[in-house]
Amino acid sequence: MASTAEGAARAELFWHRMAIGLAIFIVFGFLQFALRGFVDPIAAPFWVHLHGVAMLAWLALLIVQPTLVSRDNLALHRRLGWIGAGLALFITALGIFTGVASLVLNRFPPFFTPPYFLALTTVESLVFGLMVWAAVRRRHTTAWHRRLMIGATIVILEPALGRILPMPLMIGWSDIPIGLIQLGVVGIVALYDRRTLGRVHPATKAIAAIVIAVRVTIYLLAMTPPVIALAERLAG
């Protein structure tokens, strides 16, 4: 019994550390970008600030939830879980809206074409929401649930990466390094799987496949005539 409890505690510690690591990286990406003078927070529309607050709330929940499990406070964990599900839906909708509004107001990064930026914000927001929905559906299968929650956050690492990597020098091929970094984070989970399970969990493999599919889908969608037409109409 003692060894089982210790194993469960170590598992929650890993997911807790993963959540903290992702949160620190995302916050650092945006913070250093602002400190370098690339952002005027006063001029930013209110929905940009709202999106930022919502993301901070998501990262806070991602950190708190494993702690509640380790403390055996499952009742609060479940209540916050439903709040997190609603928050994820809000982030998904607001992410798409922010992308569209940025095109309309010509506030998108100059190194992105309008079709690419539209595909980027829409696909990543939708996949994030769908992965959280899948995690909620799998809430009684802990191994899938916790991996899908972390996986959903890995998918939306791109905005932070875009503020750290030299994006103007990577026009046309930025999906490759971004995808490789995301897969590197998935690789940390895969190593944990190998150490604790002796194999890579199917959920981890699914997350890796999703990361690749997201990057390929964004790249291809940005070249389709309907997306090009819609993006140019919005940006125009």
ZAMARGU-4260 file (C-alpha; in steps of 0.2 Angstrom, whole numbers, plus 5000, padded with zeros to 4 digits):
<rodrens>
0) 5000/5000/5000 | 5014/5012/5005 | 5023/5009/4988 | 5007/5012/4978 | 5004/5028/4987
5) 5022/5033/4984 | 5020/5029/4966 | 5004/5039/4964 | 5013/5054/4973 | 5027/5053/4961
10) 5015/5053/4946 | 5006/5068/4952 | 5023/5077/4955 | 5028/5074/4937 | 5012/5081/4930
15) 5013/5096/4942 | 5031/5099/4936 | 5026/5098/4918 | 5012/5111/4921 | 5024/5123/4930
20) 5037/5121/4916 | 5024/5125/4902 | 5017/5139/4912 | 5034/5147/4915 | 5039/5145/4897
25) 5023/5153/4890 | 5024/5168/4903 | 5042/5170/4899 | 5039/5171/4880 | 5026/5184/4882
30) 5035/5194/4896 | 5052/5195/4887 | 5043/5201/4871 | 5035/5215/4880 | 5050/5220/4890
35) 5060/5221/4873 | 5047/5235/4868 | 5038/5225/4855 | 5021/5227/4863 | 5011/5243/4868
40) 4999/5236/4881 | 4989/5252/4882 | 4985/5252/4863 | 4980/5234/4863 | 4961/5231/4862
45) 4952/5225/4878 | 4949/5207/4871 | 4968/5205/4869 | 4970/5208/4888 | 4955/5197/4891
50) 4963/5183/4881 | 4979/5185/4891 | 4970/5184/4908 | 4960/5169/4902 | 4976/5160/4897
55) 4984/5164/4914 | 4969/5157/4923 | 4971/5141/4912 | 4989/5139/4917 | 4985/5142/4935
60) 4972/5128/4934 | 4984/5116/4925 | 4996/5119/4940 | 4983/5117/4954 | 4974/5102/4948
65) 4988/5089/4950 | 4991/5097/4968 | 4973/5094/4973 | 4974/5076/4967 | 4990/5073/4977
70) 4981/5080/4992 | 4966/5068/4989 | 4954/5083/4987 | 4945/5076/4972 | 4929/5085/4975
75) 4937/5102/4972 | 4947/5095/4958 | 4931/5090/4949 | 4923/5106/4952 | 4938/5116/4946
80) 4938/5104/4931 | 4921/5109/4925 | 4926/5127/4927 | 4942/5123/4917 | 4931/5115/4903
85) 4921/5131/4902 | 4937/5142/4902 | 4944/5131/4888 | 4928/5134/4878 | 4930/5153/4881
90) 4948/5153/4876 | 4944/5143/4860 | 4931/5156/4855 | 4941/5171/4860 | 4956/5164/4851
95) 4947/5163/4835 | 4939/5180/4837 | 4956/5188/4842 | 4963/5181/4826 | 4949/5188/4815
100) 4949/5205/4824 | 4968/5206/4822 | 4966/5204/4803 | 4952/5217/4802 | 4962/5229/4812
105) 4978/5225/4803 | 4986/5220/4820 | 4994/5204/4815 | 5013/5201/4814 | 5020/5207/4797
110) 5030/5191/4794 | 5013/5181/4793 | 5002/5182/4777 | 4984/5185/4781 | 4979/5167/4775
115) 4992/5159/4786 | 4988/5170/4801 | 4969/5166/4799 | 4973/5147/4798 | 4985/5148/4812
120) 4974/5156/4825 | 4959/5146/4820 | 4966/5129/4819 | 4976/5130/4835 | 4961/5137/4845
125) 4950/5123/4838 | 4962/5109/4842 | 4965/5116/4859 | 4946/5116/4863 | 4944/5099/4855
130) 4958/5091/4865 | 4951/5098/4882 | 4934/5092/4877 | 4942/5074/4874 | 4951/5075/4890
135) 4935/5079/4899 | 4926/5065/4891 | 4941/5054/4897 | 4941/5061/4914 | 4938/5043/4922
140) 4953/5036/4912 | 4966/5046/4922 | 4981/5042/4910 | 4972/5049/4895 | 4964/5063/4904
145) 4981/5071/4911 | 4990/5068/4895 | 4977/5076/4884 | 4976/5091/4896 | 4995/5093/4894
150) 4994/5090/4876 | 4981/5104/4873 | 4993/5116/4881 | 5008/5110/4871 | 4997/5114/4855
155) 4996/5132/4860 | 5014/5134/4864 | 5016/5142/4847 | 5012/5160/4852 | 5025/5160/4865
160) 5038/5152/4853 | 5033/5165/4840 | 5039/5178/4853 | 5055/5169/4856 | 5061/5163/4840
165) 5068/5174/4826 | 5052/5173/4816 | 5056/5187/4803 | 5071/5176/4798 | 5060/5160/4797
170) 5046/5166/4784 | 5039/5151/4775 | 5047/5137/4786 | 5043/5142/4804 | 5031/5127/4806
175) 5046/5115/4806 | 5056/5122/4821 | 5040/5126/4831 | 5034/5108/4828 | 5050/5100/4833
180) 5051/5110/4849 | 5033/5105/4853 | 5037/5087/4849 | 5052/5089/4861 | 5040/5093/4875
185) 5030/5078/4870 | 5046/5068/4871 | 5048/5072/4889 | 5031/5064/4892 | 5036/5049/4881
190) 5052/5047/4892 | 5041/5047/4908 | 5030/5034/4900 | 5045/5023/4896 | 5052/5025/4913
195) 5035/5021/4922 | 5026/5010/4910 | 5039/5002/4900 | 5031/5009/4884 | 5025/5025/4877
200) 5007/5027/4881 | 4994/5028/4866 | 4989/5045/4872 | 5006/5052/4871 | 5008/5045/4853
205) 4991/5053/4849 | 4997/5070/4855 | 5013/5068/4844 | 5002/5064/4829 | 4991/5079/4833
210) 5006/5091/4834 | 5012/5086/4817 | 4994/5086/4810 | 4991/5104/4816 | 5007/5111/4809
215) 5004/5102/4792 | 4985/5108/4792 | 4990/5126/4795 | 5003/5126/4781 | 4991/5118/4769
220) 4975/5128/4773 | 4985/5144/4771 | 4987/5139/4752 | 4969/5135/4749 | 4959/5148/4739
225) 4944/5149/4751 | 4955/5153/4765 | 4965/5165/4755 | 4950/5174/4749 | 4942/5175/4766
230) 4958/5182/4774 | 4961/5195/4761 | 4943/5201/4763 | 4945/5202/4782 | 4962/5211/4780
235) 4956/5222/4767
</rodrens>
